[in-house]
Amino acid sequence: MESLSQREEQILLTIGFLQEEAYLVGIKKHLSTIMGKELSIGAVHIPLRRMERSGLISFFLGKSTSIRGGRRKKIYYLTSSGLAALEHNKKINDLLWRNFKKVVPLTDS
């Protein structure tokens, strides 16, 4: 199984957290808040499309609203492959952190 990029992992975790509110703008707002910096739409949209193509996520169309001019939101959700990829990444990260030894930098410059 191929490892996820850090951004892909962040987006998948956000989708899992937001559930029914996991649409492009909602994901971007949540990640921007968590990270303490404003993300561009492209920083979220491009990985979403890539993960959709690879089968890690899928979507359904929400209800149309007058606020959106009758358009429907694309609500993303994790597939079983997406969940497996997250679990794989967590396992690898846990092993790496467990074996991490804090080192003192040679210089602070």
C-alpha positions in Angstrom: 0.0 0.0 0.0 1.4 3.4 -1.0 1.7 5.9 1.8 -0.4 9.1 1.9 1.1 12.5 1.7 0.7 14.6 4.8 -2.0 16.8 3.1 -3.9 13.7 1.9 -3.9 12.3 5.5 -5.1 15.7 6.8 -7.9 15.8 4.3 -9.0 12.2 5.0 -9.0 12.8 8.7 -11.0 16.0 8.2 -13.6 14.2 6.0 -13.9 11.6 8.8 -14.5 14.4 11.3 -16.9 16.5 9.3 -19.0 13.6 8.0 -22.1 15.2 6.3 -20.4 18.6 6.2 -17.3 17.3 4.3 -17.6 19.4 1.2 -14.8 21.4 -0.4 -15.2 24.7 1.4 -16.0 23.0 4.7 -12.9 20.9 4.5 -10.8 24.0 3.6 -12.2 26.0 6.5 -11.6 23.2 9.0 -8.0 22.6 7.9 -7.3 26.3 7.8 -8.5 26.7 11.4 -6.6 23.7 12.7 -3.4 24.7 10.9 -3.6 28.3 11.8 -3.1 29.5 8.2 -5.4 30.1 5.3 -5.3 27.3 2.7 -6.1 27.9 -0.9 -9.0 26.1 -2.5 -6.5 24.3 -4.8 -4.5 23.0 -1.8 -7.6 21.0 -1.0 -9.3 20.5 -4.3 -6.3 18.9 -6.1 -5.7 16.2 -3.5 -9.5 15.6 -3.3 -9.6 14.9 -7.0 -6.5 12.7 -6.8 -7.9 10.7 -3.9 -11.3 10.3 -5.6 -9.6 8.9 -8.8 -7.6 6.5 -6.6 -10.7 5.3 -4.8 -9.8 6.6 -1.3 -12.9 8.8 -1.2 -16.2 9.0 -3.0 -19.0 11.5 -2.9 -22.7 12.1 -3.0 -24.6 15.2 -3.9 -26.3 17.0 -1.1 -29.6 18.9 -1.3 -29.8 22.0 -3.5 -30.2 25.2 -1.6 -31.3 28.7 -2.6 -28.1 30.1 -1.0 -26.1 28.2 -3.6 -28.3 29.2 -6.5 -29.9 25.7 -6.6 -26.6 24.0 -6.8 -25.9 20.9 -4.7 -22.8 20.4 -2.5 -20.5 17.5 -3.3 -20.2 15.7 0.0 -17.1 13.5 0.4 -16.8 10.3 2.4 -14.1 7.8 3.1 -14.2 4.5 1.2 -12.9 1.3 2.8 -9.7 1.8 0.9 -9.4 5.3 2.3 -9.9 4.1 5.8 -7.3 1.3 5.3 -4.8 3.9 4.0 -5.4 6.1 7.0 -4.8 3.1 9.3 -1.7 2.1 7.4 -0.3 5.7 7.7 -1.1 5.8 11.4 0.7 2.5 12.0 3.8 3.7 10.2 3.8 7.1 12.0 3.3 5.4 15.4 6.3 3.1 14.8 8.5 6.0 13.6 7.5 8.2 16.6 8.0 5.3 19.0 11.6 4.8 17.7 12.3 8.5 17.5 15.2 9.8 19.6 15.4 13.4 20.3 18.6 14.8 19.0 20.3 18.0 19.8 21.1 20.1 16.7 24.7 20.7 16.0 24.1 24.4 15.5 21.1 26.7 15.9 21.9 28.7 12.8 
